[in-house]
Amino acid sequence: MTERSGGCLCGAVRFAVRSLEPSYGACHCKMCQRWAGSALLAINVKSDAVTWEGTDRIRRFQSSDWAERAWCESCGSGLWYRVTAEGPWQHDYEIPIGVFDDASGLNLTREIFIDRKPDSFALDGDHDRLTEAETLALYGSRMEGA
């Protein structure tokens, strides 16, 4: 576990993570593609492990029945995807790795919605690759239509 910090493009929003597992995932669902402009490469952070500064600049959008997405109102940097529905992942953050000050040393461990990935790119390495059906079975049917 490591400590890391990060923030948005303009610096109005900053965060610090006290304990971070150095693994991240990639989501290829259509909502993440539209929000991130590609796959969402993000790291899971428990809500009690992160502190935020500049929260008055954070805007949220309830993007589905089960989750919200947030960004800086000044520069538009994506800050998190967060599960809002009840369950084991409620309140966890998925923070894009690009907003960390230093994303080195992180390892890709899982791709989800792999069958929704455009054929124009691929992520190398030996890691789990779950189809839409496998993702829904693992995380629940609330994600249908993602």
C-alpha positions as CSV (number, residue, x, y, z in Angstrom):
1,M,0.0,0.0,0.0
2,T,1.2,3.4,-0.9
3,E,0.2,7.1,-0.4
4,R,-0.5,9.2,-3.4
5,S,-1.9,12.6,-4.3
6,G,-3.4,14.1,-7.4
7,G,-5.6,16.8,-8.8
8,C,-7.4,18.2,-11.7
9,L,-5.8,20.1,-14.7
10,C,-6.2,23.6,-13.2
11,G,-5.4,22.6,-9.6
12,A,-8.7,23.7,-8.1
13,V,-9.4,20.2,-6.9
14,R,-6.8,18.2,-5.1
15,F,-6.9,14.8,-3.3
16,A,-4.7,12.6,-1.1
17,V,-5.1,8.8,-0.8
18,R,-3.7,7.3,2.4
19,S,-3.5,3.7,1.3
20,L,-3.6,2.6,-2.3
21,E,-3.3,-0.8,-3.8
22,P,-1.1,-0.4,-6.9
23,S,-3.5,-2.0,-9.3
24,Y,-6.0,-0.5,-11.7
25,G,-8.6,-1.6,-14.1
26,A,-9.9,-0.6,-17.5
27,C,-13.6,-0.4,-18.3
28,H,-14.7,-0.5,-22.0
29,C,-18.5,0.1,-21.4
30,K,-20.0,2.7,-23.7
31,M,-20.7,5.1,-20.8
32,C,-17.0,5.0,-19.7
33,Q,-15.9,5.4,-23.4
34,R,-18.1,8.5,-23.7
35,W,-17.0,10.0,-20.4
36,A,-13.3,9.3,-20.7
37,G,-13.0,9.6,-24.4
38,S,-11.6,6.0,-24.5
39,A,-11.4,3.2,-21.9
40,L,-11.7,4.4,-18.3
41,L,-8.4,3.5,-16.7
42,A,-9.0,3.9,-13.0
43,I,-8.0,2.7,-9.5
44,N,-10.3,1.7,-6.8
45,V,-10.1,3.8,-3.6
46,K,-12.2,3.2,-0.5
47,S,-14.1,6.4,0.5
48,D,-12.4,6.5,4.0
49,A,-8.9,6.4,2.4
50,V,-9.2,9.7,0.4
51,T,-9.5,13.3,1.3
52,W,-10.6,16.0,-1.1
53,E,-9.7,19.7,-1.3
54,G,-11.6,22.2,-3.5
55,T,-14.9,20.3,-3.1
56,D,-16.8,23.5,-4.0
57,R,-15.5,23.1,-7.6
58,I,-16.6,19.5,-7.9
59,R,-19.7,18.8,-10.0
60,R,-21.5,15.4,-10.1
61,F,-23.7,13.7,-12.6
62,Q,-25.8,10.6,-11.8
63,S,-24.9,8.7,-14.9
64,S,-27.0,5.6,-14.2
65,D,-29.2,4.1,-11.5
66,W,-26.2,2.8,-9.6
67,A,-23.3,5.4,-10.1
68,E,-22.3,9.0,-10.4
69,R,-19.4,10.7,-12.2
70,A,-17.7,13.8,-11.0
71,W,-15.4,16.5,-12.6
72,C,-13.9,19.9,-11.9
73,E,-16.2,22.7,-12.9
74,S,-13.3,24.9,-13.9
75,C,-11.2,22.7,-16.2
76,G,-13.5,19.7,-16.8
77,S,-11.0,17.0,-15.6
78,G,-12.8,13.8,-14.7
79,L,-12.3,13.0,-11.0
80,W,-14.2,9.9,-10.2
81,Y,-16.8,7.2,-11.0
82,R,-18.5,6.3,-7.8
83,V,-21.1,3.6,-7.0
84,T,-24.2,5.1,-5.3
85,A,-26.3,2.0,-5.2
86,E,-26.5,-0.1,-2.0
87,G,-24.0,-3.0,-2.0
88,P,-20.4,-3.9,-1.4
89,W,-19.0,-1.2,-3.7
90,Q,-21.2,1.6,-2.5
91,H,-19.2,4.8,-2.0
92,D,-16.0,3.4,-3.4
93,Y,-14.3,5.7,-5.9
94,E,-12.8,4.7,-9.2
95,I,-10.3,7.5,-9.7
96,P,-8.7,7.9,-13.2
97,I,-5.0,7.1,-13.0
98,G,-4.2,10.2,-15.1
99,V,-5.2,12.6,-12.3
100,F,-2.7,11.2,-9.9
101,D,0.5,13.3,-9.7
102,D,2.5,10.1,-10.2
103,A,0.9,7.0,-11.7
104,S,4.1,5.1,-12.1
105,G,4.3,1.7,-10.5
106,L,0.6,0.9,-11.1
107,N,-0.3,-2.5,-12.7
108,L,-3.3,-3.2,-14.9
109,T,-5.1,-6.2,-13.4
110,R,-8.5,-6.3,-15.1
111,E,-10.4,-5.2,-18.1
112,I,-14.2,-5.3,-18.0
113,F,-16.7,-5.1,-20.9
114,I,-13.9,-6.4,-23.1
115,D,-16.4,-7.3,-25.8
116,R,-17.4,-3.6,-26.0
117,K,-13.8,-2.5,-26.6
118,P,-13.3,-0.9,-30.0
119,D,-11.0,-3.0,-32.2
120,S,-8.7,0.0,-32.8
121,F,-6.7,-0.6,-29.7
122,A,-5.6,-3.2,-27.2
123,L,-4.0,-3.2,-23.8
124,D,-1.0,-5.6,-23.5
125,G,-0.2,-7.8,-20.5
126,D,-1.4,-10.8,-18.6
127,H,-4.5,-9.8,-16.7
128,D,-8.2,-10.7,-16.4
129,R,-10.4,-9.8,-19.4
130,L,-14.1,-10.0,-18.6
131,T,-16.9,-9.9,-21.1
132,E,-20.1,-7.9,-20.5
133,A,-21.8,-11.1,-19.3
134,E,-18.9,-11.9,-16.9
135,T,-18.8,-8.3,-15.6
136,L,-22.6,-8.3,-14.9
137,A,-22.3,-11.7,-13.2
138,L,-19.5,-10.4,-11.0
139,Y,-20.7,-6.9,-10.2
140,G,-24.5,-7.3,-10.5
141,S,-27.2,-6.7,-13.1
142,R,-27.6,-3.1,-12.1
143,M,-24.9,-2.3,-14.7
144,E,-27.0,-3.5,-17.6
145,G,-27.0,-1.0,-20.4
146,A,-23.5,0.3,-19.4
